[in-house]
Amino acid sequence: MLRTRICDLLKIDHPVVLGGMASGTNPALVAAVTGCGGLGILGVTFMTPEQQRADAGRIRELTRGPFGLNHLLAFATEDRYAATLEARPRVVSTAWAWADQDLRPYFDRAHEAGALVMHMVSTVPEAVRAVGAGADIVVAQGTEGGGHVGWISTLPLVPQVVRAIEPVPVLAAGGIADGAGLAAALALGAEGVLIGTRFLATPEAPVPAGYKQAILASDGHNTLLTEVADIAFGLVWPGAMSRVARNRFVERWAGREWEVRQRRHEVARQLRAARERDDAEELNLQMGQAAGLITEIAPAARIVREIVAQAEQIIRDRLPSLLAD
Ligand SMILES: Cc1cc2nc3c(=O)[nH]c(=O)nc-3n(C[C@H](O)[C@H](O)[C@H](O)COP(=O)(O)O)c2cc1C
């Protein structure tokens, strides 16, 4: 069985983590990933304290295993962060802090609440900064990932981060959706993977059916980086653009960001309405290039099991067979 240091640290069976997607996770998905031996993380950035309490309670009804709660630090508020700590998750997962935001108080408070801190970065200096502030695990996320990403790919980013912060364990994220991706991440020096897009194409994921179908339909070539939806929702990100599928909504607004700023309430209303009526051409379809690897909607637990089994098979059979005597 595949075991890495992250399995021991998190007390999980498989080195596979569900990314804490604010717009793509719910208790059912988190519990499904945790329940089959991975680590589920719930995105709670925009949840009220009451919602967080209810969702953490629901996860505990569904599984006895460890789980994480995720905050996008650029948008963290005191009441919501305090509610996260009160919920006593095994992992406090964080990402996207402002350059001048002090990480130390967030991480210290998480440790005092008995949690491990997992921080996601998209550059080497961010990784060094996170470890300096006390992070226990660093997620190195490449630009091919879904949602908000930086500018360097997973393949060159992960080994650089591993080297820079050794012996702190690193998870690879961005572009991983199958066992070959997990095996590759381990070869790069990561202790496991954190996955977003693959887990959106599950029955459990709380995104519209048309969104899931758009992931299946994508060959991975039709994504681009844009700020259009962020501008409409009034969210200024610390240096990140969002990787989304090119659809009618993006075609209409990309390059006309000034006009989105001018009409942002109207555009935000249209995006929410598109979600209500499940219109994939008018939705903000955050997804990564790994969509090209995804061909079916499958239960999250099966995805975890298949990724691990494929990775084991590659490591056990294919790779040794390549070594000449
Ligand atoms: C719809 C969507 C929403 C996301 N929201 C968050 C979030 O709230 N917090 C976070 O740390 N990462 C978020 N991410 C990034 C994921 O945690 C993960 O790093 C990324 O999906 C990895 O790339 P992949 O999509 O190729 O697996 C999001 C990703 C997607 C696709």
The ligand as a Tripos MOL2 file, in Angstrom:
@<TRIPOS>MOLECULE
LIG
   31    33     1     0     0
SMALL
NO_CHARGES

@<TRIPOS>ATOM
      1 C1        -14.2460   25.7770   -8.2890 C.3       1 LIG1
      2 C2        -12.9750   25.9000   -7.5280 C.ar      1 LIG1
      3 C3        -12.9650   26.6320   -6.3340 C.ar      1 LIG1
      4 C4        -11.7900   26.7220   -5.5760 C.ar      1 LIG1
      5 N1        -11.8330   27.4000   -4.3840 N.ar      1 LIG1
      6 C5        -10.7440   27.3660   -3.5720 C.ar      1 LIG1
      7 C6        -10.8140   27.9290   -2.2550 C.ar      1 LIG1
      8 O1        -11.8300   28.4790   -1.8320 O.2       1 LIG1
      9 N2         -9.7030   27.8280   -1.4730 N.ar      1 LIG1
     10 C7         -8.5470   27.1970   -1.9060 C.ar      1 LIG1
     11 O2         -7.5820   27.1210   -1.1320 O.2       1 LIG1
     12 N3         -8.4590   26.6770   -3.1410 N.ar      1 LIG1
     13 C8         -9.5260   26.7360   -3.9800 C.ar      1 LIG1
     14 N4         -9.4590   26.1730   -5.2310 N.ar      1 LIG1
     15 C9         -8.1930   25.5410   -5.6640 C.3       1 LIG1
     16 C10        -8.1510   24.0710   -5.2510 C.3       1 LIG1
     17 O3         -8.0750   23.9660   -3.8470 O.3       1 LIG1
     18 C11        -6.9590   23.3410   -5.8710 C.3       1 LIG1
     19 O4         -5.7470   23.9690   -5.4840 O.3       1 LIG1
     20 C12        -6.9970   23.2810   -7.3910 C.3       1 LIG1
     21 O5         -8.2980   22.9530   -7.8220 O.3       1 LIG1
     22 C13        -5.9870   22.2480   -7.8770 C.3       1 LIG1
     23 O6         -5.9960   22.1240   -9.2670 O.3       1 LIG1
     24 P1         -6.9140   21.0680  -10.0820 P.3       1 LIG1
     25 O7         -8.2160   21.7770  -10.2430 O.co2     1 LIG1
     26 O8         -6.1850   20.8790  -11.3470 O.co2     1 LIG1
     27 O9         -7.0380   19.8280   -9.2520 O.co2     1 LIG1
     28 C14       -10.5970   26.0930   -6.0320 C.ar      1 LIG1
     29 C15       -10.6160   25.3760   -7.2430 C.ar      1 LIG1
     30 C16       -11.7750   25.2630   -7.9820 C.ar      1 LIG1
     31 C17       -11.7560   24.4600   -9.2510 C.3       1 LIG1
@<TRIPOS>BOND
     1     1     2 1
     2     2     3 ar
     3     2    30 ar
     4     3     4 ar
     5     4     5 ar
     6     4    28 ar
     7     5     6 ar
     8     6     7 ar
     9     6    13 1
    10     7     8 2
    11     7     9 ar
    12     9    10 ar
    13    10    11 2
    14    10    12 ar
    15    12    13 ar
    16    13    14 ar
    17    14    15 1
    18    14    28 ar
    19    15    16 1
    20    16    17 1
    21    16    18 1
    22    18    19 1
    23    18    20 1
    24    20    21 1
    25    20    22 1
    26    22    23 1
    27    23    24 1
    28    24    25 2
    29    24    26 1
    30    24    27 1
    31    28    29 ar
    32    29    30 ar
    33    30    31 1
@<TRIPOS>SUBSTRUCTURE
     1 LIG1         1 GROUP 0 **** ****
